[in-house]
Amino acid sequence: MKWFVLFLSFATLMSCAHQVVQDGGQVSFDYDDYKNMAPEERLTYAQTVVKRERRNPEGVELEKISQYPIGKIKKLGVVLFETQIKASRSGLASDRNIYLSESGKQALTESFYRTFEFELKKISLPMALEWVSKDDLEASRAFRAYGSVYKDFMLNRSKKLSDLDVFWKKGGEKIPETSLLLPANMQDVSLMYVPAYELMGGAKPSQHQHHWVNDLCKELGLDAVVVVSLSADWSRGGVDKRSQAVIPEKMDISVESTILYPWSTHHKILEEQKKSTTQKRNMPLAAYSAKVSVPVLISIDPAQETFETAMKNVIFPLTVHGESLLSLVAQRMVADIYQTY
């Protein structure tokens, strides 16, 4: 019996060695509070609103990685920025809802990307942290060697949304496939694909596209890369058929991001410790997530179903809250990167 207790204790310790440690995310995001904060207050707010998940990789503790020169992050790039912007799946077969065209989705995705990139560079400026531009990333041999080239739906880069991009449709009416599924350069994966972030992100080591990340870091001299996913899902209200409870109309918005070391960094640290591994998995410094539910108004008189009301009732709340969450995630990420110096 004593041996069993000892074995159980040992097994428990071993299972805890790689468990995910979480902090932050205990406070719900409130846009009214956020917009009235001074810039120096937002980092503290980010520590409570943005949840961080960390897990020690094989053979090394995250806290000790920065003790190695190769573990210090001073140059990196956003290699994946994807969105899922759509009406709720539950409303696709019935009810009238608001949809986006292919170019409308891409315009929003690129706008969110520009916001995130601007926030990263602004916050990083005092630290001399270098972010490689999207153009430089895409021009590299390693970037072009993997994946696919997708159609560009935006002929005009300064495009503003119009009534051709945001429209009302009823279940049963013909809805353009590209408003449900959009493969774009910074892709909106909507309904059909498994989002790349679900494969690459999170606190667990990533084997998806591990050679791509590693080759890209070697070619451009990157210490790490960032992958980002933003999702927005709006749904009509109603009454639950069983409980008769009122279901409010709302939009759920979430931002998830991960900082990934290439697997070669992991291998070199283990070599310095006189250890070895055959695993080729990118190593997350941390994974971050923030979310909010926003009231929206979709069920209105058909005569009021215009482009202007769609923008006011859904797209504007999406933009304001999405950009705010991206900014908070950027704040917390850069603070962690600074700790590796």
Contacts in CASP RR format, 6 or more apart in sequence:
PFRMAT RR
TARGET T0000
AUTHOR 0000-0000-0000
METHOD contacts of the structure
MODEL  1
MKWFVLFLSFATLMSCAHQVVQDGGQVSFDYDDYKNMAPEERLTYAQTVV
KRERRNPEGVELEKISQYPIGKIKKLGVVLFETQIKASRSGLASDRNIYL
SESGKQALTESFYRTFEFELKKISLPMALEWVSKDDLEASRAFRAYGSVY
KDFMLNRSKKLSDLDVFWKKGGEKIPETSLLLPANMQDVSLMYVPAYELM
GGAKPSQHQHHWVNDLCKELGLDAVVVVSLSADWSRGGVDKRSQAVIPEK
MDISVESTILYPWSTHHKILEEQKKSTTQKRNMPLAAYSAKVSVPVLISI
DPAQETFETAMKNVIFPLTVHGESLLSLVAQRMVADIYQTY
17 56 0 8 1.000
18 55 0 8 1.000
18 56 0 8 1.000
18 58 0 8 1.000
19 55 0 8 1.000
20 53 0 8 1.000
20 54 0 8 1.000
20 55 0 8 1.000
20 203 0 8 1.000
20 204 0 8 1.000
21 53 0 8 1.000
21 54 0 8 1.000
21 55 0 8 1.000
22 51 0 8 1.000
22 52 0 8 1.000
22 53 0 8 1.000
23 51 0 8 1.000
23 52 0 8 1.000
24 47 0 8 1.000
24 48 0 8 1.000
24 49 0 8 1.000
24 50 0 8 1.000
24 51 0 8 1.000
24 52 0 8 1.000
25 48 0 8 1.000
25 49 0 8 1.000
25 50 0 8 1.000
25 51 0 8 1.000
25 290 0 8 1.000
26 48 0 8 1.000
27 45 0 8 1.000
27 48 0 8 1.000
27 49 0 8 1.000
28 49 0 8 1.000
28 292 0 8 1.000
29 49 0 8 1.000
29 290 0 8 1.000
29 291 0 8 1.000
29 292 0 8 1.000
29 321 0 8 1.000
29 324 0 8 1.000
29 325 0 8 1.000
29 328 0 8 1.000
31 292 0 8 1.000
31 320 0 8 1.000
31 321 0 8 1.000
31 324 0 8 1.000
33 45 0 8 1.000
34 42 0 8 1.000
34 45 0 8 1.000
34 324 0 8 1.000
34 328 0 8 1.000
35 324 0 8 1.000
37 45 0 8 1.000
42 327 0 8 1.000
42 328 0 8 1.000
42 331 0 8 1.000
43 331 0 8 1.000
43 332 0 8 1.000
43 335 0 8 1.000
45 328 0 8 1.000
46 328 0 8 1.000
46 329 0 8 1.000
46 331 0 8 1.000
46 332 0 8 1.000
46 335 0 8 1.000
47 332 0 8 1.000
47 335 0 8 1.000
49 290 0 8 1.000
49 328 0 8 1.000
50 288 0 8 1.000
50 289 0 8 1.000
50 290 0 8 1.000
50 328 0 8 1.000
50 329 0 8 1.000
50 331 0 8 1.000
50 332 0 8 1.000
51 288 0 8 1.000
51 289 0 8 1.000
51 290 0 8 1.000
52 286 0 8 1.000
52 287 0 8 1.000
52 288 0 8 1.000
52 332 0 8 1.000
52 336 0 8 1.000
53 202 0 8 1.000
53 203 0 8 1.000
53 286 0 8 1.000
53 287 0 8 1.000
53 288 0 8 1.000
53 289 0 8 1.000
54 62 0 8 1.000
54 203 0 8 1.000
54 284 0 8 1.000
54 285 0 8 1.000
54 286 0 8 1.000
54 287 0 8 1.000
55 62 0 8 1.000
55 203 0 8 1.000
55 204 0 8 1.000
55 284 0 8 1.000
56 62 0 8 1.000
57 205 0 8 1.000
57 266 0 8 1.000
57 281 0 8 1.000
57 283 0 8 1.000
57 284 0 8 1.000
58 205 0 8 1.000
58 266 0 8 1.000
58 270 0 8 1.000
58 277 0 8 1.000
58 279 0 8 1.000
59 270 0 8 1.000
59 273 0 8 1.000
59 275 0 8 1.000
59 277 0 8 1.000
60 266 0 8 1.000
60 269 0 8 1.000
60 270 0 8 1.000
60 273 0 8 1.000
62 285 0 8 1.000
62 286 0 8 1.000
65 71 0 8 1.000
65 261 0 8 1.000
65 269 0 8 1.000
65 285 0 8 1.000
65 340 0 8 1.000
66 72 0 8 1.000
66 339 0 8 1.000
66 340 0 8 1.000
66 341 0 8 1.000
68 268 0 8 1.000
68 269 0 8 1.000
68 272 0 8 1.000
70 223 0 8 1.000
70 265 0 8 1.000
70 268 0 8 1.000
70 269 0 8 1.000
71 223 0 8 1.000
71 261 0 8 1.000
71 265 0 8 1.000
71 269 0 8 1.000
71 340 0 8 1.000
72 223 0 8 1.000
72 340 0 8 1.000
72 341 0 8 1.000
73 129 0 8 1.000
73 223 0 8 1.000
73 224 0 8 1.000
73 259 0 8 1.000
73 285 0 8 1.000
73 337 0 8 1.000
73 340 0 8 1.000
74 128 0 8 1.000
74 129 0 8 1.000
74 130 0 8 1.000
74 223 0 8 1.000
74 341 0 8 1.000
75 129 0 8 1.000
75 130 0 8 1.000
75 132 0 8 1.000
75 220 0 8 1.000
75 221 0 8 1.000
75 222 0 8 1.000
75 223 0 8 1.000
76 129 0 8 1.000
76 130 0 8 1.000
76 131 0 8 1.000
76 132 0 8 1.000
76 222 0 8 1.000
76 223 0 8 1.000
76 224 0 8 1.000
76 225 0 8 1.000
76 226 0 8 1.000
76 259 0 8 1.000
76 337 0 8 1.000
77 131 0 8 1.000
77 132 0 8 1.000
77 137 0 8 1.000
77 222 0 8 1.000
77 224 0 8 1.000
77 225 0 8 1.000
77 226 0 8 1.000
78 113 0 8 1.000
78 116 0 8 1.000
78 117 0 8 1.000
78 120 0 8 1.000
78 131 0 8 1.000
78 134 0 8 1.000
78 137 0 8 1.000
78 225 0 8 1.000
78 226 0 8 1.000
78 227 0 8 1.000
78 228 0 8 1.000
79 137 0 8 1.000
79 143 0 8 1.000
79 213 0 8 1.000
79 216 0 8 1.000
79 225 0 8 1.000
79 226 0 8 1.000
79 227 0 8 1.000
80 196 0 8 1.000
80 197 0 8 1.000
80 200 0 8 1.000
80 226 0 8 1.000
80 227 0 8 1.000
80 228 0 8 1.000
81 109 0 8 1.000
81 112 0 8 1.000
81 113 0 8 1.000
81 116 0 8 1.000
81 186 0 8 1.000
81 227 0 8 1.000
81 228 0 8 1.000
81 230 0 8 1.000
82 109 0 8 1.000
82 186 0 8 1.000
82 187 0 8 1.000
82 188 0 8 1.000
82 189 0 8 1.000
82 195 0 8 1.000
82 196 0 8 1.000
82 197 0 8 1.000
82 228 0 8 1.000
82 229 0 8 1.000
82 230 0 8 1.000
83 105 0 8 1.000
83 108 0 8 1.000
83 109 0 8 1.000
83 112 0 8 1.000
83 186 0 8 1.000
83 187 0 8 1.000
83 188 0 8 1.000
83 189 0 8 1.000
83 229 0 8 1.000
83 230 0 8 1.000
83 231 0 8 1.000
83 232 0 8 1.000
84 188 0 8 1.000
84 189 0 8 1.000
84 190 0 8 1.000
84 195 0 8 1.000
84 229 0 8 1.000
84 230 0 8 1.000
84 231 0 8 1.000
84 232 0 8 1.000
84 233 0 8 1.000
85 100 0 8 1.000
85 105 0 8 1.000
85 108 0 8 1.000
85 109 0 8 1.000
85 188 0 8 1.000
85 190 0 8 1.000
85 230 0 8 1.000
85 231 0 8 1.000
85 232 0 8 1.000
85 318 0 8 1.000
86 99 0 8 1.000
86 100 0 8 1.000
86 180 0 8 1.000
86 190 0 8 1.000
86 191 0 8 1.000
86 232 0 8 1.000
86 233 0 8 1.000
87 97 0 8 1.000
87 98 0 8 1.000
87 99 0 8 1.000
87 233 0 8 1.000
87 234 0 8 1.000
87 235 0 8 1.000
88 97 0 8 1.000
88 233 0 8 1.000
88 234 0 8 1.000
88 235 0 8 1.000
88 236 0 8 1.000
89 191 0 8 1.000
89 233 0 8 1.000
90 235 0 8 1.000
91 97 0 8 1.000
91 171 0 8 1.000
91 235 0 8 1.000
91 236 0 8 1.000
92 171 0 8 1.000
92 175 0 8 1.000
92 180 0 8 1.000
93 171 0 8 1.000
93 172 0 8 1.000
94 171 0 8 1.000
95 170 0 8 1.000
95 171 0 8 1.000
95 236 0 8 1.000
96 168 0 8 1.000
96 169 0 8 1.000
96 170 0 8 1.000
96 171 0 8 1.000
96 236 0 8 1.000
96 298 0 8 1.000
96 302 0 8 1.000
96 305 0 8 1.000
97 168 0 8 1.000
97 169 0 8 1.000
97 170 0 8 1.000
97 171 0 8 1.000
97 234 0 8 1.000
97 236 0 8 1.000
97 298 0 8 1.000
98 166 0 8 1.000
98 167 0 8 1.000
98 168 0 8 1.000
98 234 0 8 1.000
98 298 0 8 1.000
98 310 0 8 1.000
98 313 0 8 1.000
98 314 0 8 1.000
99 166 0 8 1.000
99 167 0 8 1.000
99 168 0 8 1.000
99 169 0 8 1.000
99 175 0 8 1.000
99 176 0 8 1.000
99 179 0 8 1.000
99 180 0 8 1.000
100 108 0 8 1.000
100 165 0 8 1.000
100 166 0 8 1.000
100 179 0 8 1.000
101 153 0 8 1.000
101 164 0 8 1.000
101 165 0 8 1.000
101 166 0 8 1.000
101 167 0 8 1.000
101 176 0 8 1.000
101 178 0 8 1.000
101 179 0 8 1.000
102 153 0 8 1.000
102 176 0 8 1.000
102 178 0 8 1.000
102 179 0 8 1.000
102 182 0 8 1.000
102 184 0 8 1.000
103 153 0 8 1.000
103 154 0 8 1.000
103 159 0 8 1.000
103 164 0 8 1.000
103 165 0 8 1.000
104 153 0 8 1.000
104 159 0 8 1.000
104 161 0 8 1.000
104 165 0 8 1.000
104 166 0 8 1.000
105 179 0 8 1.000
105 182 0 8 1.000
105 184 0 8 1.000
105 188 0 8 1.000
105 190 0 8 1.000
106 152 0 8 1.000
106 153 0 8 1.000
106 154 0 8 1.000
106 182 0 8 1.000
106 184 0 8 1.000
106 185 0 8 1.000
106 186 0 8 1.000
106 188 0 8 1.000
107 154 0 8 1.000
107 159 0 8 1.000
107 160 0 8 1.000
107 161 0 8 1.000
107 165 0 8 1.000
108 161 0 8 1.000
108 315 0 8 1.000
108 318 0 8 1.000
108 319 0 8 1.000
109 184 0 8 1.000
109 186 0 8 1.000
109 187 0 8 1.000
109 188 0 8 1.000
110 154 0 8 1.000
110 157 0 8 1.000
110 186 0 8 1.000
111 319 0 8 1.000
112 230 0 8 1.000
112 322 0 8 1.000
112 323 0 8 1.000
112 326 0 8 1.000
113 134 0 8 1.000
113 186 0 8 1.000
115 323 0 8 1.000
115 326 0 8 1.000
115 327 0 8 1.000
116 228 0 8 1.000
116 326 0 8 1.000
116 330 0 8 1.000
117 131 0 8 1.000
117 134 0 8 1.000
119 326 0 8 1.000
119 327 0 8 1.000
119 330 0 8 1.000
119 331 0 8 1.000
120 131 0 8 1.000
120 330 0 8 1.000
120 333 0 8 1.000
120 334 0 8 1.000
121 131 0 8 1.000
123 330 0 8 1.000
123 331 0 8 1.000
123 334 0 8 1.000
124 130 0 8 1.000
124 131 0 8 1.000
124 334 0 8 1.000
124 337 0 8 1.000
127 334 0 8 1.000
127 337 0 8 1.000
127 338 0 8 1.000
127 341 0 8 1.000
129 334 0 8 1.000
129 337 0 8 1.000
129 338 0 8 1.000
132 220 0 8 1.000
132 222 0 8 1.000
136 220 0 8 1.000
137 143 0 8 1.000
137 216 0 8 1.000
137 220 0 8 1.000
138 144 0 8 1.000
140 216 0 8 1.000
140 219 0 8 1.000
140 220 0 8 1.000
141 219 0 8 1.000
142 212 0 8 1.000
142 215 0 8 1.000
142 216 0 8 1.000
142 218 0 8 1.000
142 219 0 8 1.000
142 220 0 8 1.000
143 212 0 8 1.000
143 216 0 8 1.000
145 212 0 8 1.000
145 215 0 8 1.000
146 209 0 8 1.000
146 211 0 8 1.000
146 212 0 8 1.000
146 215 0 8 1.000
147 212 0 8 1.000
148 183 0 8 1.000
150 183 0 8 1.000
150 184 0 8 1.000
150 185 0 8 1.000
150 187 0 8 1.000
151 183 0 8 1.000
151 184 0 8 1.000
152 184 0 8 1.000
152 185 0 8 1.000
153 178 0 8 1.000
153 182 0 8 1.000
153 184 0 8 1.000
161 311 0 8 1.000
161 315 0 8 1.000
162 307 0 8 1.000
163 306 0 8 1.000
163 307 0 8 1.000
166 307 0 8 1.000
166 310 0 8 1.000
166 311 0 8 1.000
166 315 0 8 1.000
167 307 0 8 1.000
167 310 0 8 1.000
168 305 0 8 1.000
168 310 0 8 1.000
169 175 0 8 1.000
180 190 0 8 1.000
180 191 0 8 1.000
180 192 0 8 1.000
181 189 0 8 1.000
181 190 0 8 1.000
181 191 0 8 1.000
181 192 0 8 1.000
181 193 0 8 1.000
182 188 0 8 1.000
182 189 0 8 1.000
182 190 0 8 1.000
183 189 0 8 1.000
183 193 0 8 1.000
187 196 0 8 1.000
189 195 0 8 1.000
189 196 0 8 1.000
195 229 0 8 1.000
195 231 0 8 1.000
196 208 0 8 1.000
196 209 0 8 1.000
196 227 0 8 1.000
196 229 0 8 1.000
197 227 0 8 1.000
197 228 0 8 1.000
197 229 0 8 1.000
197 256 0 8 1.000
197 258 0 8 1.000
198 229 0 8 1.000
199 206 0 8 1.000
199 208 0 8 1.000
199 209 0 8 1.000
200 206 0 8 1.000
200 208 0 8 1.000
200 209 0 8 1.000
200 227 0 8 1.000
200 258 0 8 1.000
200 260 0 8 1.000
200 282 0 8 1.000
201 227 0 8 1.000
201 256 0 8 1.000
201 258 0 8 1.000
201 260 0 8 1.000
201 284 0 8 1.000
201 287 0 8 1.000
202 256 0 8 1.000
202 258 0 8 1.000
202 284 0 8 1.000
202 287 0 8 1.000
203 258 0 8 1.000
203 284 0 8 1.000
203 286 0 8 1.000
203 287 0 8 1.000
204 284 0 8 1.000
205 279 0 8 1.000
205 281 0 8 1.000
205 282 0 8 1.000
205 283 0 8 1.000
205 284 0 8 1.000
206 213 0 8 1.000
206 258 0 8 1.000
206 260 0 8 1.000
206 281 0 8 1.000
206 282 0 8 1.000
206 284 0 8 1.000
207 280 0 8 1.000
207 281 0 8 1.000
207 282 0 8 1.000
210 262 0 8 1.000
210 263 0 8 1.000
210 280 0 8 1.000
210 281 0 8 1.000
210 282 0 8 1.000
211 280 0 8 1.000
213 225 0 8 1.000
213 260 0 8 1.000
213 262 0 8 1.000
213 263 0 8 1.000
213 282 0 8 1.000
214 262 0 8 1.000
214 263 0 8 1.000
214 264 0 8 1.000
214 280 0 8 1.000
214 282 0 8 1.000
216 222 0 8 1.000
216 225 0 8 1.000
216 262 0 8 1.000
217 223 0 8 1.000
217 224 0 8 1.000
217 225 0 8 1.000
217 262 0 8 1.000
217 264 0 8 1.000
217 265 0 8 1.000
218 262 0 8 1.000
218 264 0 8 1.000
222 262 0 8 1.000
223 261 0 8 1.000
223 265 0 8 1.000
224 259 0 8 1.000
224 260 0 8 1.000
224 261 0 8 1.000
224 262 0 8 1.000
224 265 0 8 1.000
224 285 0 8 1.000
224 337 0 8 1.000
225 259 0 8 1.000
225 260 0 8 1.000
225 262 0 8 1.000
226 257 0 8 1.000
226 258 0 8 1.000
226 259 0 8 1.000
226 260 0 8 1.000
226 333 0 8 1.000
227 257 0 8 1.000
227 258 0 8 1.000
227 260 0 8 1.000
228 255 0 8 1.000
228 256 0 8 1.000
228 257 0 8 1.000
228 326 0 8 1.000
228 329 0 8 1.000
229 255 0 8 1.000
229 256 0 8 1.000
229 257 0 8 1.000
230 253 0 8 1.000
230 254 0 8 1.000
230 255 0 8 1.000
230 256 0 8 1.000
230 322 0 8 1.000
230 325 0 8 1.000
230 326 0 8 1.000
231 252 0 8 1.000
231 253 0 8 1.000
231 254 0 8 1.000
232 251 0 8 1.000
232 252 0 8 1.000
232 253 0 8 1.000
232 318 0 8 1.000
232 322 0 8 1.000
233 251 0 8 1.000
233 252 0 8 1.000
234 249 0 8 1.000
234 250 0 8 1.000
234 251 0 8 1.000
234 252 0 8 1.000
234 296 0 8 1.000
234 298 0 8 1.000
234 314 0 8 1.000
234 318 0 8 1.000
235 249 0 8 1.000
235 250 0 8 1.000
235 251 0 8 1.000
235 298 0 8 1.000
236 249 0 8 1.000
236 298 0 8 1.000
236 299 0 8 1.000
237 246 0 8 1.000
237 247 0 8 1.000
237 248 0 8 1.000
237 249 0 8 1.000
237 298 0 8 1.000
237 299 0 8 1.000
238 246 0 8 1.000
238 247 0 8 1.000
238 299 0 8 1.000
239 245 0 8 1.000
239 246 0 8 1.000
239 247 0 8 1.000
240 246 0 8 1.000
240 247 0 8 1.000
248 295 0 8 1.000
249 295 0 8 1.000
249 296 0 8 1.000
249 297 0 8 1.000
249 298 0 8 1.000
249 299 0 8 1.000
250 293 0 8 1.000
250 294 0 8 1.000
250 295 0 8 1.000
250 296 0 8 1.000
251 293 0 8 1.000
251 294 0 8 1.000
251 295 0 8 1.000
251 296 0 8 1.000
251 314 0 8 1.000
251 317 0 8 1.000
251 318 0 8 1.000
252 291 0 8 1.000
252 292 0 8 1.000
252 293 0 8 1.000
252 294 0 8 1.000
253 291 0 8 1.000
253 292 0 8 1.000
253 293 0 8 1.000
253 294 0 8 1.000
253 318 0 8 1.000
253 321 0 8 1.000
253 322 0 8 1.000
253 325 0 8 1.000
254 289 0 8 1.000
254 290 0 8 1.000
254 291 0 8 1.000
254 292 0 8 1.000
254 325 0 8 1.000
255 288 0 8 1.000
255 289 0 8 1.000
255 290 0 8 1.000
255 291 0 8 1.000
255 322 0 8 1.000
255 325 0 8 1.000
255 326 0 8 1.000
255 329 0 8 1.000
256 287 0 8 1.000
256 288 0 8 1.000
256 289 0 8 1.000
257 287 0 8 1.000
257 288 0 8 1.000
257 289 0 8 1.000
257 329 0 8 1.000
257 333 0 8 1.000
258 284 0 8 1.000
258 286 0 8 1.000
258 287 0 8 1.000
258 288 0 8 1.000
259 284 0 8 1.000
259 285 0 8 1.000
259 286 0 8 1.000
259 333 0 8 1.000
259 336 0 8 1.000
259 337 0 8 1.000
260 282 0 8 1.000
260 283 0 8 1.000
260 284 0 8 1.000
260 285 0 8 1.000
261 282 0 8 1.000
261 283 0 8 1.000
261 284 0 8 1.000
261 285 0 8 1.000
262 282 0 8 1.000
262 283 0 8 1.000
263 279 0 8 1.000
263 280 0 8 1.000
263 281 0 8 1.000
263 282 0 8 1.000
263 283 0 8 1.000
265 283 0 8 1.000
266 277 0 8 1.000
266 279 0 8 1.000
266 281 0 8 1.000
266 282 0 8 1.000
266 283 0 8 1.000
267 277 0 8 1.000
270 276 0 8 1.000
270 277 0 8 1.000
285 336 0 8 1.000
285 337 0 8 1.000
285 340 0 8 1.000
286 333 0 8 1.000
286 336 0 8 1.000
288 329 0 8 1.000
288 332 0 8 1.000
288 333 0 8 1.000
289 329 0 8 1.000
290 325 0 8 1.000
290 328 0 8 1.000
290 329 0 8 1.000
291 325 0 8 1.000
292 321 0 8 1.000
292 325 0 8 1.000
294 317 0 8 1.000
294 318 0 8 1.000
294 321 0 8 1.000
296 313 0 8 1.000
296 314 0 8 1.000
296 317 0 8 1.000
297 313 0 8 1.000
298 313 0 8 1.000
298 314 0 8 1.000
300 309 0 8 1.000
300 313 0 8 1.000
END
